[in-house]
Amino acid sequence: MKTTSLLRATACAILGTWSAHAFALDPLSYANYDQVRTRALHMDLKADFAKKTLSGYAELSLDWLDKSARTLDLDTRELTIAKIEAQDAKGLWSPVKYTLDKFDEEKGQALHVHLASQAPKVRIHYRTAPTASALQWLTPAQTLSGKRPFMFSQSQSINARSWVPVQDTPSVRFTYTARIEAPEGLRVVMSADNDPKATGKGGWKFNMPQPIPSYLLAIGIGELEARTLGGRTGVYAEPQRIEAAAYELADTEKMVEAAESLYGPYRWGRYDMLVLPPSFPIGGMENPRLTFLTPTMIAGDRSLVDLIAHELAHSWSGNLVTNASWKHWWLNEGFTTYVTTRILEVLYGEEVALMNLQLEQEEAIESLKDIPPAKQALLTRDPDNGSATYTDEGLAYPKGAWFLRTLEERAGRAVFDPFLRGWFDGHAFQSVTTDQFVAYLRTNLLAKHPQVMSEAELAEWLHGPGIPASAKYAKSQRLSALDATTAAWLKGELPTAKLDTKGWTAAEWMKFLNDIDNKTDAARLKELDAAFGLAKTGNKEVAFRFYRAAVHAGYRDVRPQMQEFLMSVGRQKFVVPLYTALRANTEDRAWAETVYKAARERYHPETQSSVDKTMAKQ
């Protein structure tokens, strides 16, 4: 497609403005990291399940960049500060003054530590609030055994400040060590080196030698057992789930090797995983050395292991090369989604990867109708003041991956793969902006292969709404064949009894259910349920789509199974859309409210907040 000179000029003007903003301070952090940066963190904390608090101290080792600076500004949320000490050049500690700003709902409170000189270390004694946004304290009833409590963290994106006073921005990276005290019989694990043979005597001790941003600080405490999967891979889970988890995750070592074959060495030592209780609100969290996982990925047949591939891929995109602030979120998630498909292709073949990719793209297109155009760009700006607004979080995954796949298909893998590996190698353990990636792209790909993408199209991908018209859609032969089967079934030409589903993958079931949603009635869904037991399937991705279709079709025979699902699954991806669908139907609304009243206490605070908003809508 030809580009007019006006479009080229406009695109260059848009793209060229980034440099002035590339290193602006993170608007979601109070930290003065242009003056002083945290180099290392040590935590010494005690977990009190009765009070739902962590208490102790955090010790920050500092690098002073501005020789005139005498104040350390940190991010906090609901922390009670007991005292703050600073270390002098001789290693002696003494109390220092500090102030806390007024509380802000979004950002928490700025903590200003006032120093007489540039201290090499500062130690903050504090305790968390029972309502700390990063921490969920589960009662025994919310765990599998029903005997012991459980606690886990979710620091992304700006919740680390609710359990550690830090420079809570992905622009700052630090190493960390920790000593954590917990009740006897409970194991502590962290996003650091975890020793499966540790006993916790004298406290559970951890070391993270690679520098990470604060959102990758993570902790879990509960009844946990460990299983080794490979030479550098393992899994932790509640005792009743450990065997199922170990079976489901058996291919993890192969995944690490597949990723290394594409993008270079795995640089984090071990890759372990923690399968959390059901209330974990998201699919997975890529905490380095210890990925946190939803139990909903345990289907019993390893059909949802693309989630593991995704979290592992973050070991390169996100953990190794990190978005400098959350307006550059697509650099984490879009890159990771692209890398996930490549890992799946190495392990399971092109057709399996292509099916997953086509489904991902179709669901992205479907999501556009619910996302304001201003939120559909990978990187957008408010035209009035130049400040960044945020891409819809969900869309950043497939759209970013689609952009990279477009570059790959046009340049060819012989060119694109070394280009992408060079990005990871050249920016390892750094926090980066879109501006930096575009500069790298222009220099290392487009300057040598200008036919790959014009400046106007680049601007369209990064700043335009939706998916550019020039985008090539993934097309799987198996899913194309499924389209014909689905159409025949919907028309009544293919009876349910004649549906040949024996070889269907989870992706095929998900696409089939997506495509019949809102297009069939309760009687046909009852036939499907009777033939294939969809209401009782162990695959939560398939079950969710079947329940959603059932709500839309008025098939209420599945209410008992759907209630069990909503009572036992806390993943927002499933829970929020189901309550939304139920709430929209007057015949289901009262039932949904009754279920939510019983289920709410089992959900993570983030999930509660999302469903509360859904249930309050008129």
SULDAQUI-V313056 format. One record per residue. N is the residue number from 1. RES is the residue in three letters. PSI is psi in whole degrees, -180 to 180 (NA if undefined). Layout:
# SULDAQUI-V313056
N_RES_PSI ; N_RES_PSI
This chain:
# SULDAQUI-V313056
1_MET_131 ; 2_LYS_149 ; 3_THR_131 ; 4_THR_158 ; 5_SER_-32 ; 6_LEU_-43 ; 7_LEU_-41 ; 8_ARG_-44 ; 9_ALA_-41 ; 10_THR_-45 ; 11_ALA_-46 ; 12_CYS_-37 ; 13_ALA_-43 ; 14_ILE_-51 ; 15_LEU_-34 ; 16_GLY_-21 ; 17_THR_-16 ; 18_TRP_-35 ; 19_SER_-33 ; 20_ALA_-23 ; 21_HIS_-2 ; 22_ALA_-37 ; 23_PHE_26 ; 24_ALA_148 ; 25_LEU_149 ; 26_ASP_121 ; 27_PRO_-13 ; 28_LEU_8 ; 29_SER_144 ; 30_TYR_-8 ; 31_ALA_142 ; 32_ASN_58 ; 33_TYR_0 ; 34_ASP_-12 ; 35_GLN_-37 ; 36_VAL_141 ; 37_ARG_144 ; 38_THR_126 ; 39_ARG_-36 ; 40_ALA_152 ; 41_LEU_137 ; 42_HIS_132 ; 43_MET_134 ; 44_ASP_101 ; 45_LEU_152 ; 46_LYS_131 ; 47_ALA_125 ; 48_ASP_103 ; 49_PHE_-28 ; 50_ALA_-42 ; 51_LYS_-9 ; 52_LYS_52 ; 53_THR_156 ; 54_LEU_136 ; 55_SER_148 ; 56_GLY_-134 ; 57_TYR_158 ; 58_ALA_131 ; 59_GLU_121 ; 60_LEU_125 ; 61_SER_131 ; 62_LEU_144 ; 63_ASP_117 ; 64_TRP_122 ; 65_LEU_-34 ; 66_ASP_113 ; 67_LYS_-17 ; 68_SER_-9 ; 69_ALA_142 ; 70_ARG_6 ; 71_THR_136 ; 72_LEU_116 ; 73_ASP_125 ; 74_LEU_162 ; 75_ASP_135 ; 76_THR_161 ; 77_ARG_114 ; 78_GLU_26 ; 79_LEU_138 ; 80_THR_114 ; 81_ILE_124 ; 82_ALA_-48 ; 83_LYS_162 ; 84_ILE_135 ; 85_GLU_152 ; 86_ALA_149 ; 87_GLN_138 ; 88_ASP_-177 ; 89_ALA_-22 ; 90_LYS_-2 ; 91_GLY_6 ; 92_LEU_143 ; 93_TRP_141 ; 94_SER_151 ; 95_PRO_148 ; 96_VAL_161 ; 97_LYS_154 ; 98_TYR_160 ; 99_THR_150 ; 100_LEU_131 ; 101_ASP_173 ; 102_LYS_144 ; 103_PHE_135 ; 104_ASP_132 ; 105_GLU_-39 ; 106_GLU_-45 ; 107_LYS_-8 ; 108_GLY_-137 ; 109_GLN_138 ; 110_ALA_133 ; 111_LEU_118 ; 112_HIS_116 ; 113_VAL_117 ; 114_HIS_120 ; 115_LEU_145 ; 116_ALA_-28 ; 117_SER_173 ; 118_GLN_93 ; 119_ALA_139 ; 120_PRO_-27 ; 121_LYS_148 ; 122_VAL_137 ; 123_ARG_125 ; 124_ILE_118 ; 125_HIS_129 ; 126_TYR_175 ; 127_ARG_153 ; 128_THR_166 ; 129_ALA_152 ; 130_PRO_-22 ; 131_THR_17 ; 132_ALA_126 ; 133_SER_-22 ; 134_ALA_-19 ; 135_LEU_132 ; 136_GLN_121 ; 137_TRP_111 ; 138_LEU_140 ; 139_THR_163 ; 140_PRO_-35 ; 141_ALA_-21 ; 142_GLN_6 ; 143_THR_172 ; 144_LEU_-43 ; 145_SER_-28 ; 146_GLY_11 ; 147_LYS_-39 ; 148_ARG_152 ; 149_PRO_176 ; 150_PHE_146 ; 151_MET_139 ; 152_PHE_160 ; 153_SER_157 ; 154_GLN_96 ; 155_SER_-28 ; 156_GLN_138 ; 157_SER_-37 ; 158_ILE_41 ; 159_ASN_-5 ; 160_ALA_-33 ; 161_ARG_-15 ; 162_SER_-8 ; 163_TRP_-7 ; 164_VAL_132 ; 165_PRO_108 ; 166_VAL_174 ; 167_GLN_93 ; 168_ASP_73 ; 169_THR_142 ; 170_PRO_-4 ; 171_SER_-17 ; 172_VAL_129 ; 173_ARG_144 ; 174_PHE_155 ; 175_THR_164 ; 176_TYR_156 ; 177_THR_161 ; 178_ALA_151 ; 179_ARG_121 ; 180_ILE_128 ; 181_GLU_136 ; 182_ALA_160 ; 183_PRO_147 ; 184_GLU_139 ; 185_GLY_-9 ; 186_LEU_137 ; 187_ARG_142 ; 188_VAL_134 ; 189_VAL_153 ; 190_MET_170 ; 191_SER_64 ; 192_ALA_-164 ; 193_ASP_127 ; 194_ASN_124 ; 195_ASP_111 ; 196_PRO_-16 ; 197_LYS_-3 ; 198_ALA_149 ; 199_THR_-17 ; 200_GLY_1 ; 201_LYS_126 ; 202_GLY_12 ; 203_GLY_151 ; 204_TRP_126 ; 205_LYS_141 ; 206_PHE_152 ; 207_ASN_128 ; 208_MET_100 ; 209_PRO_-20 ; 210_GLN_140 ; 211_PRO_133 ; 212_ILE_158 ; 213_PRO_163 ; 214_SER_-30 ; 215_TYR_-11 ; 216_LEU_6 ; 217_LEU_129 ; 218_ALA_148 ; 219_ILE_146 ; 220_GLY_139 ; 221_ILE_125 ; 222_GLY_-173 ; 223_GLU_107 ; 224_LEU_142 ; 225_GLU_159 ; 226_ALA_147 ; 227_ARG_135 ; 228_THR_135 ; 229_LEU_-36 ; 230_GLY_-169 ; 231_GLY_-27 ; 232_ARG_19 ; 233_THR_148 ; 234_GLY_174 ; 235_VAL_143 ; 236_TYR_141 ; 237_ALA_167 ; 238_GLU_148 ; 239_PRO_-39 ; 240_GLN_-12 ; 241_ARG_-8 ; 242_ILE_-40 ; 243_GLU_-44 ; 244_ALA_-39 ; 245_ALA_-44 ; 246_ALA_-39 ; 247_TYR_-47 ; 248_GLU_-34 ; 249_LEU_18 ; 250_ALA_-27 ; 251_ASP_8 ; 252_THR_-43 ; 253_GLU_-40 ; 254_LYS_-35 ; 255_MET_-43 ; 256_VAL_-45 ; 257_GLU_-38 ; 258_ALA_-44 ; 259_ALA_-41 ; 260_GLU_-37 ; 261_SER_-23 ; 262_LEU_-43 ; 263_TYR_16 ; 264_GLY_178 ; 265_PRO_145 ; 266_TYR_121 ; 267_ARG_17 ; 268_TRP_13 ; 269_GLY_-101 ; 270_ARG_158 ; 271_TYR_97 ; 272_ASP_166 ; 273_MET_149 ; 274_LEU_117 ; 275_VAL_119 ; 276_LEU_168 ; 277_PRO_166 ; 278_PRO_-22 ; 279_SER_-9 ; 280_PHE_124 ; 281_PRO_-13 ; 282_ILE_175 ; 283_GLY_-46 ; 284_GLY_159 ; 285_MET_125 ; 286_GLU_38 ; 287_ASN_123 ; 288_PRO_141 ; 289_ARG_-14 ; 290_LEU_81 ; 291_THR_134 ; 292_PHE_135 ; 293_LEU_144 ; 294_THR_142 ; 295_PRO_-10 ; 296_THR_-12 ; 297_MET_-8 ; 298_ILE_97 ; 299_ALA_-13 ; 300_GLY_-9 ; 301_ASP_14 ; 302_ARG_28 ; 303_SER_-8 ; 304_LEU_27 ; 305_VAL_-4 ; 306_ASP_-26 ; 307_LEU_-41 ; 308_ILE_-44 ; 309_ALA_-38 ; 310_HIS_-49 ; 311_GLU_-37 ; 312_LEU_-41 ; 313_ALA_-29 ; 314_HIS_-18 ; 315_SER_-19 ; 316_TRP_-53 ; 317_SER_104 ; 318_GLY_-61 ; 319_ASN_-44 ; 320_LEU_-48 ; 321_VAL_115 ; 322_THR_140 ; 323_ASN_134 ; 324_ALA_-27 ; 325_SER_170 ; 326_TRP_-10 ; 327_LYS_-17 ; 328_HIS_25 ; 329_TRP_-36 ; 330_TRP_-25 ; 331_LEU_-28 ; 332_ASN_-59 ; 333_GLU_-37 ; 334_GLY_-44 ; 335_PHE_-43 ; 336_THR_-39 ; 337_THR_-39 ; 338_TYR_-48 ; 339_VAL_-36 ; 340_THR_-47 ; 341_THR_-39 ; 342_ARG_-39 ; 343_ILE_-45 ; 344_LEU_-38 ; 345_GLU_-42 ; 346_VAL_-42 ; 347_LEU_-41 ; 348_TYR_1 ; 349_GLY_161 ; 350_GLU_-40 ; 351_GLU_-41 ; 352_VAL_-45 ; 353_ALA_-40 ; 354_LEU_-38 ; 355_MET_-47 ; 356_ASN_-40 ; 357_LEU_-44 ; 358_GLN_-44 ; 359_LEU_-43 ; 360_GLU_-45 ; 361_GLN_-41 ; 362_GLU_-41 ; 363_GLU_-30 ; 364_ALA_-45 ; 365_ILE_-42 ; 366_GLU_-35 ; 367_SER_-20 ; 368_LEU_-31 ; 369_LYS_-20 ; 370_ASP_4 ; 371_ILE_124 ; 372_PRO_141 ; 373_PRO_-35 ; 374_ALA_-19 ; 375_LYS_7 ; 376_GLN_-8 ; 377_ALA_154 ; 378_LEU_-35 ; 379_LEU_121 ; 380_THR_161 ; 381_ARG_145 ; 382_ASP_118 ; 383_PRO_-18 ; 384_ASP_-33 ; 385_ASN_0 ; 386_GLY_4 ; 387_SER_154 ; 388_ALA_142 ; 389_THR_175 ; 390_TYR_133 ; 391_THR_145 ; 392_ASP_128 ; 393_GLU_-44 ; 394_GLY_-39 ; 395_LEU_-28 ; 396_ALA_-31 ; 397_TYR_-65 ; 398_PRO_-35 ; 399_LYS_-42 ; 400_GLY_-42 ; 401_ALA_-39 ; 402_TRP_-41 ; 403_PHE_-48 ; 404_LEU_-38 ; 405_ARG_-34 ; 406_THR_-45 ; 407_LEU_-43 ; 408_GLU_-47 ; 409_GLU_-36 ; 410_ARG_-36 ; 411_ALA_-27 ; 412_GLY_146 ; 413_ARG_-28 ; 414_ALA_-28 ; 415_VAL_-45 ; 416_PHE_-39 ; 417_ASP_-46 ; 418_PRO_-33 ; 419_PHE_-48 ; 420_LEU_-40 ; 421_ARG_-37 ; 422_GLY_-35 ; 423_TRP_-45 ; 424_PHE_-45 ; 425_ASP_-42 ; 426_GLY_-17 ; 427_HIS_23 ; 428_ALA_135 ; 429_PHE_34 ; 430_GLN_158 ; 431_SER_131 ; 432_VAL_163 ; 433_THR_167 ; 434_THR_-38 ; 435_ASP_-43 ; 436_GLN_-40 ; 437_PHE_-42 ; 438_VAL_-40 ; 439_ALA_-44 ; 440_TYR_-42 ; 441_LEU_-47 ; 442_ARG_-45 ; 443_THR_-42 ; 444_ASN_-8 ; 445_LEU_-58 ; 446_LEU_-32 ; 447_ALA_-33 ; 448_LYS_-27 ; 449_HIS_69 ; 450_PRO_-20 ; 451_GLN_-14 ; 452_VAL_-45 ; 453_MET_134 ; 454_SER_164 ; 455_GLU_-37 ; 456_ALA_-42 ; 457_GLU_-36 ; 458_LEU_-45 ; 459_ALA_-37 ; 460_GLU_-44 ; 461_TRP_-45 ; 462_LEU_-34 ; 463_HIS_-13 ; 464_GLY_159 ; 465_PRO_161 ; 466_GLY_-158 ; 467_ILE_127 ; 468_PRO_146 ; 469_ALA_-24 ; 470_SER_-8 ; 471_ALA_140 ; 472_LYS_130 ; 473_TYR_141 ; 474_ALA_142 ; 475_LYS_107 ; 476_SER_134 ; 477_GLN_-40 ; 478_ARG_-39 ; 479_LEU_-29 ; 480_SER_-41 ; 481_ALA_-37 ; 482_LEU_-34 ; 483_ASP_-44 ; 484_ALA_-41 ; 485_THR_-45 ; 486_THR_-46 ; 487_ALA_-43 ; 488_ALA_-39 ; 489_TRP_-44 ; 490_LEU_-35 ; 491_LYS_-10 ; 492_GLY_5 ; 493_GLU_-24 ; 494_LEU_109 ; 495_PRO_152 ; 496_THR_-38 ; 497_ALA_-21 ; 498_LYS_1 ; 499_LEU_120 ; 500_ASP_95 ; 501_THR_7 ; 502_LYS_-39 ; 503_GLY_8 ; 504_TRP_137 ; 505_THR_171 ; 506_ALA_-38 ; 507_ALA_-39 ; 508_GLU_-42 ; 509_TRP_-42 ; 510_MET_-43 ; 511_LYS_-43 ; 512_PHE_-47 ; 513_LEU_-36 ; 514_ASN_-43 ; 515_ASP_-21 ; 516_ILE_-9 ; 517_ASP_131 ; 518_ASN_12 ; 519_LYS_4 ; 520_THR_175 ; 521_ASP_177 ; 522_ALA_-37 ; 523_ALA_-42 ; 524_ARG_-38 ; 525_LEU_-35 ; 526_LYS_-39 ; 527_GLU_-47 ; 528_LEU_-44 ; 529_ASP_-43 ; 530_ALA_-36 ; 531_ALA_-36 ; 532_PHE_2 ; 533_GLY_39 ; 534_LEU_-31 ; 535_ALA_-17 ; 536_LYS_8 ; 537_THR_146 ; 538_GLY_-8 ; 539_ASN_107 ; 540_LYS_-30 ; 541_GLU_-42 ; 542_VAL_-45 ; 543_ALA_-46 ; 544_PHE_-47 ; 545_ARG_-34 ; 546_PHE_-44 ; 547_TYR_-41 ; 548_ARG_-45 ; 549_ALA_-37 ; 550_ALA_-43 ; 551_VAL_-48 ; 552_HIS_-30 ; 553_ALA_-7 ; 554_GLY_25 ; 555_TYR_96 ; 556_ARG_0 ; 557_ASP_-20 ; 558_VAL_6 ; 559_ARG_-43 ; 560_PRO_-44 ; 561_GLN_-38 ; 562_MET_-37 ; 563_GLN_-43 ; 564_GLU_-40 ; 565_PHE_-50 ; 566_LEU_-25 ; 567_MET_-21 ; 568_SER_-7 ; 569_VAL_128 ; 570_GLY_9 ; 571_ARG_122 ; 572_GLN_-36 ; 573_LYS_-31 ; 574_PHE_-46 ; 575_VAL_-48 ; 576_VAL_-48 ; 577_PRO_-34 ; 578_LEU_-45 ; 579_TYR_-35 ; 580_THR_-45 ; 581_ALA_-43 ; 582_LEU_-40 ; 583_ARG_-29 ; 584_ALA_-16 ; 585_ASN_120 ; 586_THR_-30 ; 587_GLU_-16 ; 588_ASP_-12 ; 589_ARG_-50 ; 590_ALA_-41 ; 591_TRP_-44 ; 592_ALA_-40 ; 593_GLU_-37 ; 594_THR_-44 ; 595_VAL_-45 ; 596_TYR_-37 ; 597_LYS_-38 ; 598_ALA_-33 ; 599_ALA_-21 ; 600_ARG_-43 ; 601_GLU_-16 ; 602_ARG_-11 ; 603_TYR_156 ; 604_HIS_150 ; 605_PRO_-36 ; 606_GLU_-42 ; 607_THR_-43 ; 608_GLN_-46 ; 609_SER_-44 ; 610_SER_-44 ; 611_VAL_-36 ; 612_ASP_-44 ; 613_LYS_-39 ; 614_THR_-45 ; 615_MET_-19 ; 616_ALA_-13 ; 617_LYS_141 ; 618_GLN_NA
